[in-house]
Amino acid sequence: MKKTIALLVLAVLLAYGALNYHFILTDSGLSVLKKVELTLDDTIVDARGDKKVKLLLNPALMKAGLKELLREASDSIK
C-alpha cells in the first residue's frame, strides 16, 4: 500500500512539473522556465545549435522568456 501511494505521489509531481515548466536543453546545459499556460505543449525543448531561430517563433516560449534565456546562455558560452 505504501509503495502504491509513493508511486501515485511521484506521478502527480511529474505531471505537475510537465504542466507548469518548460525544460529547455541549451548549448550550455539544461534550463527551466515557468509556463504561462497549463499545457503539455513544449515541455521538453531542444534549443541547441540552429534550432533557436525556429523556437523564437513560438509565442508560448517567447512569453515564458526564451529570448532572455538564450541571450544569457550565449553570454555564458563566451
C-alpha angles and dihedrals in degrees: 000000000000091000091052092050091048091051091048092051090048091051091050091050092049091049090049091052093047092051097045108036141053112218105205124191108209132176089265098046143280119333131184127214127184112244120237093216132031102251139123091232115119095000092146115032129181109213099169124127120340095351091088095083092057092048092053088066092060108099095203092055092045091053089050091055105260094147093058091044093053091046091053092045092052091048092052092052093056 
